[in-house]
Amino acid sequence: MAAMEGSDPARTTQIAILFEGALGAAAIVIGWLVGQWPLVGFSTLPEDSHQQIVAVGWGLVATGPLLVALVLMERFPVGPLRTLHEMTSEVILRMFGGSSIAQLATVAVAAGVGEELLFRGLVQAGLACLFPIIVAVVVASILFGVCHWLNTTYAILAMLAGAYFGLCLEATGNILTPVVAHAAYDFLALVYLVRPASLIGSK
C-alpha cells in the first residue's frame, strides 16, 4: 500500500520530537523541583561505563518478548484484537506512511527517551520512594495506558507494556534498560508495520 494521502513524514517526525522531547523535559524539570532525578542509574563516569553497557544490552534483550507478542497479535487478530489491528494500522499508516527508516528511528528514540523519563524515571521511581514497588509499577503503568488511549484494548495493552518497562527498570536499576527496550520496540514495530505497507505497490 502506498503512503496514505495527506501524510507528511517530515512534519510527523518534527511533531513527535517536540512532543516527546517536551515530556522528557517536563520529567527533568518536575524531578528537579521535587527531588526525583528521572535519569535513574544513568552515569557518564568512565568507571560506570560497563554498567551502562550492560543496561543497554538488557534493554535490547527485553525487546524480544515484545516483538514476539506483536507478531502473534498481527498473525492471530482474534476478538477485540482484530478491531484494534484494523484501527491501529490505519492510524499508523496515516501518520507514518512514507517515512524513511531514519525518520522512524528518530520518532522511536524520542518516544523511548521522553516517555520513559516521565513514566518510569519520574512517576514510578518517585512513587517507589513512598510506596511498595508493586504500587509504583501499577500506578505508572495505568497512567501510561491512559495516556495511550485509542480504545480500551489498546489502553490495556499499553498498561501491560508499561508494567513490563517498569519491571525492566526495577530489575536493572537503570533507566537505560526501559528506554532502549521502548525505543527499539517502537522502531522495529514501525518498520514492521509501515515499511512493507509503504513499499507494496510502489513503482
Z-matrix of the N, CA and C atoms (Angstrom, degrees):
N
C 1 1.457
C 2 1.522 1 108.04
N 3 1.291 2 117.00 1 134.97
C 4 1.453 3 120.33 2 178.58
C 5 1.520 4 109.67 3 -73.02
N 6 1.306 5 116.19 4 166.00
C 7 1.462 6 119.63 5 177.38
C 8 1.516 7 109.28 6 -57.14
N 9 1.307 8 116.24 7 138.71
C 10 1.452 9 120.26 8 -177.42
C 11 1.518 10 109.33 9 -65.97
N 12 1.316 11 115.33 10 139.51
C 13 1.453 12 120.87 11 -177.60
C 14 1.524 13 110.67 12 -59.28
N 15 1.322 14 114.26 13 135.62
C 16 1.449 15 118.68 14 178.68
C 17 1.516 16 114.00 15 96.62
N 18 1.362 17 117.56 16 -12.13
C 19 1.450 18 119.10 17 179.54
C 20 1.524 19 110.09 18 -72.91
N 21 1.309 20 116.03 19 142.59
C 22 1.464 21 122.53 20 179.97
C 23 1.516 22 107.32 21 -131.86
N 24 1.346 23 117.66 22 90.80
C 25 1.464 24 121.26 23 -175.15
C 26 1.519 25 113.61 24 -55.38
N 27 1.324 26 117.55 25 -40.77
C 28 1.466 27 120.15 26 -178.57
C 29 1.525 28 110.92 27 -63.30
N 30 1.330 29 115.75 28 -44.25
C 31 1.473 30 119.46 29 -179.90
C 32 1.529 31 110.48 30 -67.74
N 33 1.329 32 117.09 31 -40.42
C 34 1.460 33 120.48 32 178.56
C 35 1.519 34 110.69 33 -60.86
N 36 1.332 35 115.90 34 -42.18
C 37 1.464 36 120.37 35 179.14
C 38 1.522 37 110.54 36 -63.41
N 39 1.320 38 117.13 37 -43.80
C 40 1.465 39 120.95 38 179.99
C 41 1.525 40 111.26 39 -62.62
N 42 1.335 41 116.18 40 -43.09
C 43 1.469 42 120.09 41 -179.98
C 44 1.523 43 110.28 42 -64.24
N 45 1.336 44 116.23 43 -41.65
C 46 1.463 45 120.47 44 -179.71
C 47 1.519 46 110.68 45 -62.73
N 48 1.329 47 117.03 46 -43.67
C 49 1.461 48 121.11 47 179.70
C 50 1.538 49 110.19 48 -62.22
N 51 1.327 50 116.17 49 -45.08
C 52 1.460 51 120.03 50 -179.70
C 53 1.526 52 111.64 51 -64.57
N 54 1.322 53 116.66 52 -45.66
C 55 1.466 54 120.46 53 -177.23
C 56 1.521 55 111.53 54 -67.43
N 57 1.342 56 116.05 55 -52.07
C 58 1.457 57 119.66 56 -178.09
C 59 1.523 58 110.78 57 -67.53
N 60 1.326 59 116.40 58 -36.13
C 61 1.458 60 119.49 59 176.15
C 62 1.512 61 111.86 60 -62.74
N 63 1.336 62 115.60 61 -37.03
C 64 1.464 63 120.12 62 177.50
C 65 1.525 64 111.06 63 -64.88
N 66 1.337 65 116.94 64 -37.13
C 67 1.465 66 119.89 65 177.28
C 68 1.522 67 110.67 66 -63.16
N 69 1.337 68 115.62 67 -45.38
C 70 1.457 69 119.33 68 179.32
C 71 1.517 70 112.16 69 -64.27
N 72 1.328 71 115.86 70 -42.00
C 73 1.465 72 119.96 71 178.72
C 74 1.525 73 110.71 72 -64.11
N 75 1.337 74 116.41 73 -41.03
C 76 1.464 75 120.55 74 178.73
C 77 1.526 76 110.42 75 -62.22
N 78 1.341 77 116.17 76 -40.38
C 79 1.466 78 120.09 77 179.45
C 80 1.524 79 110.62 78 -61.97
N 81 1.326 80 116.79 79 -41.81
C 82 1.470 81 120.72 80 -179.44
C 83 1.525 82 111.29 81 -67.87
N 84 1.330 83 116.05 82 -45.06
C 85 1.465 84 119.69 83 -178.96
C 86 1.526 85 110.70 84 -65.26
N 87 1.334 86 116.69 85 -48.43
C 88 1.469 87 120.14 86 -179.88
C 89 1.528 88 109.80 87 -63.67
N 90 1.338 89 115.92 88 -41.19
C 91 1.454 90 119.54 89 178.58
C 92 1.514 91 112.18 90 -60.79
N 93 1.326 92 116.46 91 -39.11
C 94 1.467 93 120.80 92 177.73
C 95 1.521 94 110.69 93 -65.04
N 96 1.321 95 115.96 94 -39.62
C 97 1.458 96 120.39 95 -178.52
C 98 1.529 97 112.17 96 -68.36
N 99 1.339 98 116.61 97 -37.96
C 100 1.465 99 120.00 98 -175.50
C 101 1.526 100 112.84 99 -99.79
N 102 1.321 101 116.56 100 -1.37
C 103 1.457 102 119.46 101 177.76
C 104 1.511 103 114.52 102 81.34
N 105 1.334 104 117.86 103 28.90
C 106 1.462 105 121.84 104 178.21
C 107 1.530 106 108.82 105 -125.75
N 108 1.323 107 116.74 106 98.37
C 109 1.450 108 121.12 107 -179.29
C 110 1.524 109 109.29 108 -72.11
N 111 1.336 110 119.12 109 118.30
C 112 1.469 111 121.24 110 -174.24
C 113 1.523 112 114.98 111 -73.03
N 114 1.324 113 117.27 112 -17.61
C 115 1.468 114 119.87 113 179.20
C 116 1.530 115 109.36 114 -82.42
N 117 1.321 116 115.28 115 63.02
C 118 1.461 117 122.41 116 -175.06
C 119 1.532 118 110.65 117 -60.50
N 120 1.310 119 116.54 118 123.99
C 121 1.463 120 121.12 119 175.27
C 122 1.510 121 115.50 120 75.45
N 123 1.323 122 117.76 121 -5.46
C 124 1.466 123 120.46 122 -177.88
C 125 1.520 124 110.12 123 -79.34
N 126 1.319 125 116.36 124 138.57
C 127 1.458 126 120.71 125 -179.50
C 128 1.522 127 109.58 126 -150.10
N 129 1.312 128 115.73 127 144.88
C 130 1.463 129 121.15 128 176.07
C 131 1.529 130 111.03 129 -106.82
N 132 1.318 131 117.20 130 5.89
C 133 1.452 132 120.96 131 178.92
C 134 1.523 133 110.64 132 -69.53
N 135 1.311 134 118.38 133 137.35
C 136 1.475 135 121.28 134 -178.52
C 137 1.527 136 113.01 135 -55.67
N 138 1.334 137 116.88 136 -37.32
C 139 1.467 138 119.35 137 -177.95
C 140 1.523 139 112.77 138 -70.05
N 141 1.332 140 116.79 139 -14.67
C 142 1.466 141 120.68 140 179.25
C 143 1.529 142 112.63 141 -101.42
N 144 1.332 143 117.19 142 5.33
C 145 1.462 144 120.57 143 -174.04
C 146 1.529 145 112.26 144 -62.05
N 147 1.331 146 117.41 145 -38.68
C 148 1.472 147 119.45 146 -179.65
C 149 1.522 148 110.77 147 -62.89
N 150 1.331 149 115.90 148 -42.29
C 151 1.466 150 120.51 149 179.09
C 152 1.527 151 111.03 150 -61.82
N 153 1.325 152 117.06 151 -39.13
C 154 1.461 153 120.57 152 -179.98
C 155 1.529 154 111.05 153 -67.68
N 156 1.335 155 116.24 154 -39.73
C 157 1.465 156 120.79 155 178.96
C 158 1.521 157 110.46 156 -64.70
N 159 1.327 158 115.75 157 -41.28
C 160 1.471 159 119.95 158 178.24
C 161 1.525 160 110.70 159 -62.56
N 162 1.329 161 116.67 160 -41.41
C 163 1.468 162 120.65 161 179.33
C 164 1.519 163 110.96 162 -62.73
N 165 1.338 164 117.01 163 -41.10
C 166 1.468 165 120.90 164 176.93
C 167 1.523 166 110.10 165 -63.91
N 168 1.333 167 116.17 166 -42.62
C 169 1.467 168 119.97 167 179.10
C 170 1.513 169 112.64 168 -59.84
N 171 1.325 170 116.33 169 -43.35
C 172 1.461 171 119.78 170 177.78
C 173 1.521 172 111.51 171 -65.60
N 174 1.326 173 116.18 172 -32.63
C 175 1.459 174 119.06 173 176.16
C 176 1.514 175 111.73 174 -63.50
N 177 1.328 176 116.47 175 -41.02
C 178 1.469 177 120.11 176 178.00
C 179 1.522 178 110.99 177 -66.69
N 180 1.326 179 116.26 178 -40.78
C 181 1.474 180 119.91 179 177.80
C 182 1.525 181 110.24 180 -62.47
N 183 1.329 182 116.45 181 -41.09
C 184 1.466 183 120.93 182 -177.48
C 185 1.517 184 112.66 183 -66.52
N 186 1.326 185 117.68 184 -15.16
C 187 1.459 186 120.57 185 178.37
C 188 1.519 187 111.61 186 -69.94
N 189 1.321 188 116.77 187 -29.55
C 190 1.464 189 121.58 188 -175.55
C 191 1.517 190 115.28 189 -53.43
N 192 1.332 191 118.89 190 -56.69
C 193 1.471 192 119.84 191 -179.67
C 194 1.524 193 113.04 192 -58.89
N 195 1.323 194 117.71 193 -34.43
C 196 1.461 195 120.44 194 178.38
C 197 1.523 196 111.14 195 -65.11
N 198 1.322 197 116.58 196 -41.02
C 199 1.463 198 120.17 197 179.43
C 200 1.523 199 111.52 198 -68.43
N 201 1.328 200 116.32 199 -37.94
C 202 1.468 201 119.98 200 176.21
C 203 1.529 202 109.98 201 -60.81
N 204 1.335 203 116.53 202 -44.44
C 205 1.465 204 120.56 203 178.81
C 206 1.527 205 110.79 204 -62.25
N 207 1.331 206 117.18 205 -40.66
C 208 1.470 207 120.69 206 179.48
C 209 1.521 208 111.21 207 -62.01
N 210 1.330 209 116.56 208 -47.97
C 211 1.461 210 120.70 209 -178.61
C 212 1.526 211 110.83 210 -62.75
N 213 1.333 212 117.18 211 -41.45
C 214 1.462 213 120.52 212 179.49
C 215 1.526 214 110.99 213 -63.75
N 216 1.323 215 117.02 214 -41.67
C 217 1.469 216 119.60 215 179.24
C 218 1.519 217 111.71 216 -69.09
N 219 1.339 218 116.63 217 -31.48
C 220 1.455 219 120.26 218 177.44
C 221 1.529 220 111.09 219 -72.56
N 222 1.311 221 115.98 220 -39.07
C 223 1.473 222 119.97 221 -177.43
C 224 1.519 223 112.38 222 -79.67
N 225 1.321 224 117.31 223 -30.37
C 226 1.465 225 121.28 224 -176.96
C 227 1.528 226 110.11 225 -128.07
N 228 1.329 227 117.48 226 68.67
C 229 1.467 228 121.38 227 -177.91
C 230 1.524 229 111.51 228 -80.04
N 231 1.328 230 116.52 229 80.77
C 232 1.453 231 120.83 230 -177.37
C 233 1.529 232 110.32 231 -95.45
N 234 1.338 233 114.55 232 153.66
C 235 1.456 234 120.42 233 176.02
C 236 1.515 235 112.21 234 56.01
N 237 1.353 236 116.46 235 -133.29
C 238 1.468 237 120.28 236 -177.87
C 239 1.522 238 112.81 237 -65.94
N 240 1.345 239 116.73 238 -17.93
C 241 1.469 240 119.24 239 178.46
C 242 1.522 241 111.67 240 -66.56
N 243 1.336 242 117.16 241 -27.94
C 244 1.468 243 119.96 242 179.38
C 245 1.527 244 110.29 243 -66.89
N 246 1.329 245 116.12 244 -47.25
C 247 1.462 246 119.80 245 178.00
C 248 1.519 247 110.78 246 -63.01
N 249 1.333 248 115.70 247 -40.75
C 250 1.460 249 120.20 248 179.07
C 251 1.521 250 110.91 249 -62.92
N 252 1.321 251 116.72 250 -42.27
C 253 1.465 252 121.43 251 179.77
C 254 1.523 253 111.06 252 -59.94
N 255 1.322 254 116.01 253 -46.28
C 256 1.464 255 120.18 254 -179.19
C 257 1.524 256 111.07 255 -64.68
N 258 1.326 257 116.79 256 -42.18
C 259 1.452 258 120.57 257 -177.19
C 260 1.531 259 111.35 258 -69.21
N 261 1.325 260 116.55 259 -48.45
C 262 1.466 261 119.48 260 -177.83
C 263 1.524 262 111.50 261 -66.98
N 264 1.327 263 117.41 262 -35.24
C 265 1.466 264 119.76 263 177.98
C 266 1.523 265 110.25 264 -61.49
N 267 1.331 266 116.16 265 -42.73
C 268 1.462 267 120.20 266 179.72
C 269 1.525 268 110.88 267 -65.86
N 270 1.338 269 116.48 268 -44.17
C 271 1.461 270 120.71 269 -178.32
C 272 1.522 271 110.91 270 -65.63
N 273 1.327 272 116.89 271 -45.33
C 274 1.461 273 121.04 272 -177.85
C 275 1.513 274 111.02 273 -65.45
N 276 1.327 275 116.74 274 -41.87
C 277 1.460 276 119.22 275 178.77
C 278 1.523 277 111.34 276 -66.76
N 279 1.327 278 116.88 277 -36.49
C 280 1.456 279 119.70 278 178.83
C 281 1.527 280 110.22 279 -65.33
N 282 1.317 281 116.26 280 -38.09
C 283 1.461 282 119.93 281 -177.43
C 284 1.525 283 113.37 282 -81.68
N 285 1.347 284 116.27 283 -41.03
C 286 1.461 285 119.37 284 -169.49
C 287 1.523 286 114.48 285 -118.27
N 288 1.331 287 117.58 286 3.47
C 289 1.456 288 119.74 287 178.95
C 290 1.518 289 111.16 288 -56.71
N 291 1.331 290 116.44 289 128.48
C 292 1.452 291 120.63 290 179.94
C 293 1.513 292 114.55 291 87.89
N 294 1.333 293 117.74 292 -2.89
C 295 1.456 294 120.54 293 179.77
C 296 1.523 295 110.78 294 -67.97
N 297 1.314 296 116.25 295 145.56
C 298 1.459 297 121.29 296 176.11
C 299 1.520 298 109.57 297 -79.46
N 300 1.342 299 115.72 298 167.07
C 301 1.456 300 120.70 299 177.01
C 302 1.530 301 109.99 300 -58.97
N 303 1.328 302 116.62 301 -41.44
C 304 1.460 303 120.86 302 -179.60
C 305 1.528 304 111.14 303 -62.96
N 306 1.333 305 117.45 304 -39.81
C 307 1.464 306 120.51 305 179.45
C 308 1.522 307 110.99 306 -67.79
N 309 1.334 308 116.90 307 -41.06
C 310 1.460 309 120.17 308 177.89
C 311 1.525 310 110.22 309 -63.95
N 312 1.325 311 116.82 310 -39.61
C 313 1.464 312 120.53 311 179.10
C 314 1.525 313 110.80 312 -64.91
N 315 1.325 314 116.57 313 -40.53
C 316 1.465 315 120.81 314 179.70
C 317 1.520 316 111.08 315 -62.89
N 318 1.328 317 116.22 316 -44.95
C 319 1.466 318 120.68 317 178.64
C 320 1.523 319 110.35 318 -62.04
N 321 1.336 320 117.02 319 -43.54
C 322 1.460 321 121.28 320 -177.73
C 323 1.522 322 111.62 321 -64.58
N 324 1.322 323 116.72 322 -44.24
C 325 1.462 324 120.12 323 179.58
C 326 1.526 325 110.48 324 -64.59
N 327 1.325 326 116.67 325 -42.49
C 328 1.466 327 120.23 326 179.01
C 329 1.519 328 110.87 327 -60.10
N 330 1.340 329 116.72 328 -43.04
C 331 1.467 330 120.69 329 179.32
C 332 1.520 331 111.13 330 -66.35
N 333 1.326 332 116.73 331 -44.01
C 334 1.450 333 120.32 332 -179.28
C 335 1.519 334 112.38 333 -60.53
N 336 1.317 335 116.06 334 -45.47
C 337 1.462 336 120.19 335 -178.30
C 338 1.530 337 111.41 336 -71.65
N 339 1.329 338 116.71 337 -53.18
C 340 1.459 339 120.33 338 -175.27
C 341 1.515 340 113.26 339 -61.97
N 342 1.331 341 117.05 340 -48.32
C 343 1.459 342 120.72 341 -175.31
C 344 1.521 343 112.54 342 -72.51
N 345 1.333 344 116.81 343 -36.83
C 346 1.463 345 118.02 344 -179.84
C 347 1.520 346 112.27 345 -72.20
N 348 1.318 347 117.54 346 -36.33
C 349 1.464 348 118.95 347 175.24
C 350 1.521 349 110.71 348 -60.26
N 351 1.335 350 115.84 349 -40.48
C 352 1.460 351 119.71 350 -177.41
C 353 1.531 352 112.28 351 -74.53
N 354 1.334 353 116.40 352 -56.61
C 355 1.462 354 120.13 353 -171.09
C 356 1.529 355 113.93 354 -79.88
N 357 1.318 356 118.11 355 -37.84
C 358 1.454 357 120.19 356 -179.86
C 359 1.523 358 111.76 357 -96.06
N 360 1.339 359 117.33 358 -49.35
C 361 1.454 360 119.79 359 -175.57
C 362 1.513 361 113.98 360 -69.67
N 363 1.339 362 116.57 361 -37.08
C 364 1.467 363 120.26 362 -178.96
C 365 1.526 364 112.08 363 -96.13
N 366 1.338 365 116.44 364 -60.57
C 367 1.466 366 119.66 365 -173.37
C 368 1.534 367 111.63 366 -68.19
N 369 1.334 368 116.55 367 -56.48
C 370 1.464 369 118.59 368 -175.67
C 371 1.528 370 111.95 369 -65.20
N 372 1.332 371 116.08 370 -50.41
C 373 1.469 372 118.59 371 -177.91
C 374 1.525 373 111.18 372 -64.88
N 375 1.326 374 116.87 373 -35.19
C 376 1.459 375 119.68 374 178.07
C 377 1.516 376 112.17 375 -66.49
N 378 1.334 377 116.06 376 -44.99
C 379 1.462 378 119.91 377 179.26
C 380 1.520 379 111.73 378 -66.86
N 381 1.344 380 116.58 379 -31.29
C 382 1.464 381 120.66 380 -179.45
C 383 1.525 382 111.89 381 -65.24
N 384 1.333 383 116.43 382 -19.13
C 385 1.467 384 120.14 383 176.39
C 386 1.525 385 111.50 384 -77.55
N 387 1.339 386 116.44 385 -16.17
C 388 1.461 387 120.90 386 -175.31
C 389 1.523 388 113.18 387 -114.54
N 390 1.347 389 116.25 388 -29.02
C 391 1.460 390 121.03 389 -174.59
C 392 1.530 391 109.96 390 -130.59
N 393 1.328 392 117.76 391 168.20
C 394 1.463 393 120.38 392 173.98
C 395 1.526 394 110.61 393 -57.42
N 396 1.327 395 117.08 394 149.70
C 397 1.461 396 121.29 395 -174.40
C 398 1.518 397 111.62 396 -59.13
N 399 1.331 398 118.69 397 -32.94
C 400 1.462 399 120.16 398 -178.96
C 401 1.525 400 110.22 399 -64.11
N 402 1.327 401 117.27 400 -36.57
C 403 1.463 402 121.12 401 177.37
C 404 1.523 403 109.69 402 -66.14
N 405 1.320 404 116.52 403 -43.58
C 406 1.464 405 120.98 404 -179.52
C 407 1.526 406 110.92 405 -62.17
N 408 1.340 407 117.20 406 -43.38
C 409 1.465 408 121.33 407 -179.77
C 410 1.520 409 110.55 408 -65.37
N 411 1.325 410 116.95 409 -44.33
C 412 1.464 411 121.28 410 -177.53
C 413 1.529 412 110.57 411 -64.60
N 414 1.316 413 117.54 412 -46.74
C 415 1.472 414 120.47 413 -178.41
C 416 1.524 415 110.81 414 -63.98
N 417 1.332 416 116.91 415 -46.57
C 418 1.466 417 120.38 416 179.68
C 419 1.523 418 110.96 417 -62.44
N 420 1.326 419 116.76 418 -37.54
C 421 1.464 420 121.01 419 -179.23
C 422 1.524 421 111.74 420 -69.63
N 423 1.327 422 116.42 421 -38.83
C 424 1.466 423 120.09 422 177.23
C 425 1.526 424 110.03 423 -63.52
N 426 1.311 425 117.10 424 -45.38
C 427 1.465 426 120.72 425 177.86
C 428 1.528 427 110.65 426 -61.10
N 429 1.313 428 116.20 427 -40.85
C 430 1.462 429 121.72 428 178.58
C 431 1.522 430 110.31 429 -61.15
N 432 1.326 431 116.64 430 -44.42
C 433 1.459 432 120.73 431 -179.89
C 434 1.515 433 112.48 432 -66.55
N 435 1.336 434 116.18 433 -42.98
C 436 1.464 435 120.33 434 179.54
C 437 1.527 436 110.78 435 -61.90
N 438 1.322 437 116.45 436 -39.87
C 439 1.470 438 120.36 437 -179.25
C 440 1.526 439 112.42 438 -73.30
N 441 1.343 440 117.66 439 -10.80
C 442 1.460 441 121.64 440 176.44
C 443 1.530 442 111.39 441 -110.18
N 444 1.318 443 116.55 442 25.45
C 445 1.467 444 120.48 443 -172.38
C 446 1.531 445 111.36 444 -72.39
N 447 1.332 446 114.66 445 112.96
C 448 1.468 447 122.06 446 166.46
C 449 1.516 448 108.88 447 -107.07
N 450 1.313 449 114.96 448 -42.78
C 451 1.457 450 122.55 449 168.53
C 452 1.527 451 106.55 450 -155.71
N 453 1.327 452 117.15 451 -179.63
C 454 1.462 453 120.10 452 -174.27
C 455 1.526 454 111.62 453 -61.77
N 456 1.332 455 116.98 454 -43.63
C 457 1.458 456 120.39 455 -178.97
C 458 1.516 457 111.66 456 -61.29
N 459 1.316 458 116.39 457 -45.20
C 460 1.461 459 120.23 458 -179.60
C 461 1.527 460 110.58 459 -64.23
N 462 1.321 461 116.97 460 -40.23
C 463 1.465 462 120.85 461 179.50
C 464 1.525 463 110.77 462 -62.51
N 465 1.338 464 116.94 463 -41.39
C 466 1.467 465 120.72 464 179.25
C 467 1.519 466 110.47 465 -64.32
N 468 1.329 467 116.57 466 -44.21
C 469 1.463 468 119.91 467 178.59
C 470 1.528 469 110.81 468 -63.75
N 471 1.325 470 116.54 469 -38.10
C 472 1.464 471 120.05 470 177.83
C 473 1.531 472 110.31 471 -65.81
N 474 1.327 473 117.25 472 -38.31
C 475 1.458 474 120.43 473 176.77
C 476 1.527 475 110.57 474 -61.79
N 477 1.322 476 116.64 475 -43.35
C 478 1.464 477 120.41 476 178.80
C 479 1.520 478 110.89 477 -63.49
N 480 1.337 479 115.73 478 -41.69
C 481 1.467 480 119.31 479 176.99
C 482 1.519 481 110.22 480 -63.20
N 483 1.337 482 116.68 481 -40.59
C 484 1.451 483 120.66 482 178.11
C 485 1.518 484 111.96 483 -61.26
N 486 1.337 485 116.13 484 -41.72
C 487 1.462 486 120.09 485 177.42
C 488 1.529 487 110.68 486 -63.64
N 489 1.318 488 116.07 487 -38.69
C 490 1.463 489 121.08 488 178.60
C 491 1.527 490 110.37 489 -62.76
N 492 1.332 491 116.57 490 -46.89
C 493 1.464 492 120.04 491 177.57
C 494 1.529 493 110.54 492 -63.34
N 495 1.323 494 115.86 493 -36.51
C 496 1.465 495 119.51 494 178.28
C 497 1.514 496 111.94 495 -63.54
N 498 1.319 497 116.47 496 -40.30
C 499 1.462 498 120.60 497 177.76
C 500 1.525 499 110.92 498 -67.56
N 501 1.323 500 116.36 499 -32.75
C 502 1.464 501 120.15 500 176.04
C 503 1.524 502 110.17 501 -61.86
N 504 1.327 503 116.32 502 -42.67
C 505 1.461 504 120.21 503 178.36
C 506 1.517 505 110.58 504 -65.24
N 507 1.324 506 116.30 505 -43.33
C 508 1.449 507 120.56 506 -178.55
C 509 1.527 508 110.98 507 -65.12
N 510 1.327 509 117.17 508 -37.25
C 511 1.464 510 121.23 509 -176.84
C 512 1.524 511 112.43 510 -69.76
N 513 1.326 512 117.10 511 -36.86
C 514 1.466 513 120.13 512 -175.33
C 515 1.524 514 113.66 513 -105.56
N 516 1.333 515 117.03 514 -22.02
C 517 1.451 516 120.10 515 -176.99
C 518 1.511 517 113.26 516 70.39
N 519 1.334 518 116.12 517 19.67
C 520 1.466 519 120.41 518 -177.05
C 521 1.519 520 109.66 519 -136.13
N 522 1.333 521 117.11 520 126.36
C 523 1.457 522 122.03 521 -177.62
C 524 1.522 523 112.25 522 -63.34
N 525 1.330 524 117.60 523 -21.48
C 526 1.459 525 119.93 524 -179.68
C 527 1.527 526 112.09 525 -61.53
N 528 1.334 527 116.88 526 -31.80
C 529 1.469 528 119.13 527 -178.20
C 530 1.529 529 111.89 528 -63.77
N 531 1.340 530 120.22 529 -55.16
C 532 1.468 531 118.13 530 177.08
C 533 1.523 532 113.26 531 -67.11
N 534 1.334 533 118.68 532 -31.43
C 535 1.466 534 120.59 533 177.70
C 536 1.524 535 109.93 534 -62.02
N 537 1.326 536 117.06 535 -48.80
C 538 1.470 537 121.01 536 -179.14
C 539 1.518 538 110.80 537 -66.12
N 540 1.342 539 117.47 538 -43.96
C 541 1.465 540 120.64 539 179.55
C 542 1.522 541 110.88 540 -60.54
N 543 1.316 542 116.37 541 -44.94
C 544 1.464 543 121.94 542 -179.42
C 545 1.521 544 110.86 543 -64.74
N 546 1.326 545 117.07 544 -48.97
C 547 1.464 546 121.01 545 -177.51
C 548 1.527 547 111.26 546 -66.51
N 549 1.321 548 117.04 547 -43.61
C 550 1.460 549 120.09 548 -178.70
C 551 1.522 550 110.92 549 -65.34
N 552 1.340 551 116.38 550 -41.60
C 553 1.462 552 119.31 551 177.88
C 554 1.522 553 111.20 552 -63.44
N 555 1.331 554 116.80 553 -48.54
C 556 1.467 555 119.94 554 -179.77
C 557 1.525 556 110.87 555 -57.49
N 558 1.321 557 116.71 556 -43.31
C 559 1.459 558 120.52 557 -178.81
C 560 1.530 559 111.17 558 -63.51
N 561 1.321 560 116.94 559 -51.40
C 562 1.465 561 120.28 560 -177.91
C 563 1.523 562 111.26 561 -66.21
N 564 1.340 563 116.96 562 -35.81
C 565 1.466 564 119.84 563 178.00
C 566 1.524 565 110.63 564 -66.45
N 567 1.335 566 117.02 565 -42.07
C 568 1.466 567 119.89 566 179.04
C 569 1.524 568 111.11 567 -65.17
N 570 1.313 569 116.95 568 -41.67
C 571 1.474 570 120.02 569 177.84
C 572 1.522 571 109.76 570 -62.96
N 573 1.329 572 116.17 571 -43.38
C 574 1.472 573 121.73 572 -178.96
C 575 1.529 574 111.30 573 -62.80
N 576 1.327 575 115.90 574 -39.38
C 577 1.459 576 120.33 575 -175.56
C 578 1.526 577 113.50 576 -88.43
N 579 1.331 578 116.53 577 -34.27
C 580 1.465 579 120.18 578 -171.26
C 581 1.515 580 113.37 579 -96.88
N 582 1.297 581 117.99 580 -49.17
C 583 1.455 582 119.34 581 -172.79
C 584 1.526 583 113.27 582 -62.84
N 585 1.343 584 120.38 583 -46.62
C 586 1.473 585 118.59 584 177.07
C 587 1.520 586 111.94 585 -59.56
N 588 1.341 587 117.07 586 -41.90
C 589 1.447 588 120.54 587 179.97
C 590 1.520 589 111.26 588 -66.25
N 591 1.324 590 117.20 589 -32.51
C 592 1.462 591 120.48 590 -179.14
C 593 1.512 592 112.06 591 -76.20
N 594 1.337 593 116.23 592 -27.73
C 595 1.452 594 119.79 593 -175.03
C 596 1.521 595 113.23 594 -89.26
N 597 1.328 596 116.95 595 -28.51
C 598 1.463 597 119.15 596 -179.39
C 599 1.513 598 110.26 597 -64.33
N 600 1.270 599 116.22 598 127.11
C 601 1.450 600 121.22 599 177.78
C 602 1.510 601 113.91 600 84.64
N 603 1.388 602 116.33 601 -2.66
C 604 1.463 603 118.25 602 178.85
C 605 1.508 604 109.78 603 -73.90
N 606 1.307 605 114.99 604 150.84
C 607 1.453 606 119.77 605 -176.64
C 608 1.516 607 110.70 606 -85.00
